[in-house]
Amino acid sequence: MRNTKVVDLVRLLRSYNTQVDVFDPWIDLAEAEREYGLVCLKELPLHGEYDAIILAVGHRTLVELGPSGIKALGKPGAVIFDVKSVLPAGTADGRL
């Protein structure tokens, strides 16, 4: 994991007793667990599972899902925050 800011974000969210799933198609699962204590998803999350989605990496696998594919991962009304600005402007609830 090159982006330790993602690890910081996960830890912060968990400190508020939220359940956080992490998916990164390029991550070395064993390294993430060994180095950061993160147990990450092996495959793309299921549709309709999340109250909020944070796009913190801009990998092609996620970009190719597009706004509708990303939204489909969330429950109706889920909040989408696009940290990497990979989705077109206006398709996420917030972005950097």
CORFEN-V185452 format. One record per residue. OMEGA is omega in whole degrees, 0 to 359 (NA if undefined). NEAR is the number of other ideal C-beta (glycine too) atoms within 12 Angstrom. D_FIRST is the distance of its C-alpha to the first C-alpha in whole Angstrom. Layout:
BEGIN
omega & near & d_first
OMEGA & NEAR & D_FIRST
OMEGA & NEAR & D_FIRST
END
This chain:
BEGIN
omega & near & d_first
181 & 27 & 0
187 & 17 & 4
181 & 21 & 6
176 & 15 & 7
176 & 18 & 10
178 & 28 & 9
178 & 26 & 9
180 & 16 & 12
179 & 27 & 13
180 & 29 & 13
179 & 18 & 15
180 & 15 & 17
179 & 21 & 18
178 & 19 & 19
175 & 11 & 21
179 & 12 & 23
175 & 8 & 23
174 & 16 & 22
183 & 13 & 20
172 & 27 & 17
179 & 26 & 15
175 & 31 & 12
175 & 33 & 12
185 & 32 & 9
182 & 22 & 11
187 & 18 & 9
171 & 29 & 6
186 & 17 & 7
181 & 21 & 9
179 & 14 & 11
180 & 17 & 8
179 & 26 & 7
182 & 17 & 10
186 & 14 & 11
189 & 16 & 9
182 & 27 & 9
181 & 15 & 12
171 & 28 & 10
187 & 18 & 13
177 & 30 & 11
180 & 20 & 14
183 & 17 & 15
177 & 13 & 17
181 & 22 & 17
178 & 27 & 19
178 & 14 & 23
174 & 18 & 25
186 & 15 & 27
195 & 19 & 25
174 & 28 & 23
180 & 21 & 25
178 & 27 & 22
177 & 37 & 19
175 & 37 & 17
184 & 38 & 15
175 & 32 & 12
182 & 27 & 11
182 & 23 & 14
184 & 20 & 13
180 & 12 & 17
181 & 21 & 17
180 & 29 & 17
182 & 20 & 19
175 & 16 & 21
181 & 27 & 22
182 & 20 & 24
183 & 25 & 25
178 & 15 & 27
177 & 22 & 24
180 & 34 & 22
181 & 26 & 25
177 & 21 & 26
183 & 30 & 23
172 & 29 & 25
175 & 18 & 28
181 & 13 & 31
180 & 13 & 30
178 & 22 & 27
177 & 21 & 25
177 & 33 & 22
186 & 26 & 21
183 & 29 & 19
184 & 22 & 17
180 & 21 & 16
180 & 19 & 20
177 & 29 & 19
178 & 30 & 22
179 & 14 & 26
178 & 11 & 27
181 & 12 & 29
176 & 22 & 27
179 & 27 & 25
178 & 21 & 26
179 & 18 & 24
175 & 22 & 22
NA & 16 & 21
END
